């Protein structure tokens, strides 16, 4: 999902990152949906679904009698999502090009309203949460998945890898975003009167040469203009740090941990 804190270049590399992101977190999305109890016949919406989102997991659970709507405002992302939906034969999934903050979808209609990495961009928390509340029917579930950088690291530690992580966090902050949005979503739901709020957290162990070890480099490449123009890192320093990160990602003796994925959900009263 695009936003002030996440103004990235939307090229082939970004689509690759989003597909990888969806794949690596798929089992944790499945675990969250199991705990929520998503069932046959449910109507669900995935806001800011991007190139894949959790469309597959939702589709399998709601079955032929259910319906899943994926919402994104980016035509390129939706093109990739349509290819995924067709490849997987997800006949109960509909994709719409809409603003996730003002979807125009039927109000009070959905059993589940989900968003992942929609609050990290920052600046529009209330607007996004109000749209989620408007879409959910009474008793429907709001589910939010957001990052927390606390655990994000590689071992042995590499100066370039760590430098890129810090630059990415600073670039989010400079744009009004918050890469640690996962630390506040539980309180956000409770403060808006959501009932029965639950929280779950996951960290991925990244063995040597796991593609997600490249994430700081991928983010830094997409956020390059903000990092360099904002004086966070000079162009030569950024290029050197990206090279070190890529080297670490290919090192058979280097492993890592992902950021924390914080999942919170609760019911609309």
Beta strands, then each sheet from edge to edge (+ up, - down):
strand 1: 43-47
strand 2: 67-72
strand 3: 93-97
strand 4: 110-116
strand 5: 136-148
strand 6: 153-155
strand 7: 195-202
strand 8: 205-206
strand 9: 255-257
strand 10: 260-267
sheet 1: 3+ 2+ 1+ 4+ 5+ 10- 7+
sheet 2: 6+ 9- 8+
end
